[in-house]
Amino acid sequence: MTRIKAFVTLTLLGGLAVVLPIAIFILLFQWLFGQISELVAPVTQWMEAHTNFKDTFAQLLVIALILGLCFLIGLLVKTSVGRWAHRHLDYWFGKLAPGYNTIKDVVLQFIGGAGSEGVLSGPVARARIHGADNPLSVTAIVTSQHANGDFTVYVPTAPVPTSGFVYHLPPECVELLPHVSVEAAMKSIVACGSGSGNLLLPPAEAQG
């Protein structure tokens, strides 16, 4: 009975670990989409009344504004004033908003930032998780290299690369793929391996 309870609990927690980040992202995007839609409603209504663009134009305009806003914020935080403002906002959000620091840490660990190297910083590797002599290999991203030469790699699962497995492997089990970008590897993982043949080509053939 205890074993069944532990299995159910761990399985449920594993499912939540996959679903919650996606659900939070969708909810935040929906909220931001709604807020910006209200702000630009007069403009979209005027455009719909005077042009052939209807709901599609309004949606594209809102998405463009969201992306533009993110880009402008990214530019702002590169300035000394922006870094100062971000540091203070970050401090107060961490104090007043429960769960903010946890979400921030998860995002930074995945994409990198604030001086830390995230999963998306690479490099991509072909990892032999069952030993160097075993032909089985997986697409992996190196997240750390240790003083003794060992590697720590993250192996994303398909088709949701935000969940996966962490392996600590000796150097002979890790083949670095410097000609493969993290974006290309992630695209292949999301596509459940489609296009991975190009990733595993020798560097000379891949570049040619």
N, C-alpha and C positions, 0 to 999 in steps of 0.2 A: 504493500500500500504506500509506503514511504517513497519507494522508487518511482511508482506511478505519479505520485504527487510532485516529486522533483522534476520528472520528465515534463509533465503538463506545465509546471511553473516556468521552467527554462524555455520551453517551446513558446509559451505565451510572451515571455520577455523578449525573446528573439524576434518574434513577429512585431512587437511594439517598437523595437529598435529600428526596424525597417520602415514601418508605417508612420510613426510619429514625425520624423524629420520631413517626410514628403507631405504629410497633412499640414504641418506647421507652415511649410513653404507655400502650399496652395492657399491656405487661409490668409496669410500675410499678403500674397499677391492679389487675392480677391478684394481684400480690404483696401489696398493701395489703388487697385483698379477702380473701385467704387468711389473713392475720394477724388481721384483725378477726373473721373467721368463727370462728377458733379461740378467741378471747377470749370471744365471746358464745355459744359452743356450748352451755354448760349452760342458758342462758336460752332459746335457741331450741328445745332438746330438751324443756324443760319445757312451753313453749308448744305445741309440736306434740303432746305427750302429753295436754294438757288442753284444747285448742281444736281447731277445724276447720282452722286454718291449718297448712299443711305446709311444703314447701320454698319456696313463694312468699313466705311470711311471713318466713322466715329470710333470704332474699335481699334483700327490701325493708328489713328491719331493718339489715342490714349496709350497704346503700347509704345509708340514712338516717344511720347512724353516721359513715360516711365524710364525707358532706356536712356533718354537724354538727361533726365534728372540724376540717374545713377552715374552717368559719365561726368556730369558737372560736379557731383559730390566727390567723385574720384579725383578730379582736378583740384578741388578745393583742399582736400586733406593732404595734398602734396605741398601746400604752402605752410609757412610758419603759423599764420593765424588759424588756418584750417586744422593743423595738427593740435594746436592749443585748444580749440573748441571741441574737437573730437575727443581729446583726452579727458576734458571735464565732463562732457556728455556721457562718455563711457563710464566714468567713475560714478556719476549719479544714477545712471540706469542700473548699474551693478548693485547699488545700494537700495534702490526703490522698486525695481522690477524683479520679482522672483523668477528664477530660471534664465535670466538674461545672460549671465556669465557662462552657464552651461551651453546654451545655444551658440554663443560667441566662440567658445572653445572648440566646439564641434566643427563650426564653419572654418575657423582658422587652421585646425588640424587637417582639414580636407583640401582647402585651396591655398593655405599659407597666408602669411601676413604678420604685421607687427614684429618683423625680425625673425619669424619662425618659418621653417620650410614645411610646406604642406604636401599632401599626397600628390597634388598636381604638379609639383616641381620636379618629379621624376628622379632618376632616369628609368626608362622602361627596361625590363629584363625578361629573359626566358628562364624560369625557375624549374629545377628538377626537384620537386618536393619529396620524392621517394628515393633520392640518392642519385649520384652522378652516373651510375651505371644503368639506371632505369630509364627507358626511352620516354616515359611519360613526362610531359612538361606543361607548364601553365604560363599564361601571360601575367606578369607581375610588375609592380612599381617599387623600386628601392626607396625605402623611407629612412634607412640608416645604415652606415657602414662603421663597424667597430674596430677598435685598435688592433685586435688579433686577425683582422681581415675578413671576419664573418659579416654577413649581410642580414638585415631585417627587411623583409619584403611584405608588401600588401597585395593580396590576390583578390581582386574584385569579383563578385558573382554576377552572372548575367541573368536578366537584362538590367538589374538595378545595381550599378557599381558602387553605390554608397554603403553597401554591406559587403562583407567579404571576410577573409581570413588573414592572419598575420603569421608568418613563418620566420624562424631564425635559421639561416642556412650557411654552411661553409662556402668559401669562394668557388670551389669546383662545381657547386650545384647552381651557380648563378651565372648566366651568360648575358652580359649587358648588351643592349641594342641601341647604341647611340644615334643611329640613323632613324629611329622611330620616335615620334613625338608622343607625349602623353595623350594629347587630343585624339590622335589616330588610334592609339590603343584603346581608349575609352569608347570611341565610336564602334570599334570592332566588338567590344564587350557588350555594349548596349544592343548591338545587332546579333547577339548570340553566336559570335565567331565569324560572321560573314565578313569577308575581306581580310581575314587574318593571314591568308596566303601571301599577300603583299608584305605584311609585317615581318614574316619569317624568311624573306628572301635575303641572300647575302648582301651586305652593304653596297657592293659595286653594282649588282643587278638592280637593287632598289633605287639607287640614284639614277641609273640609266633608264 
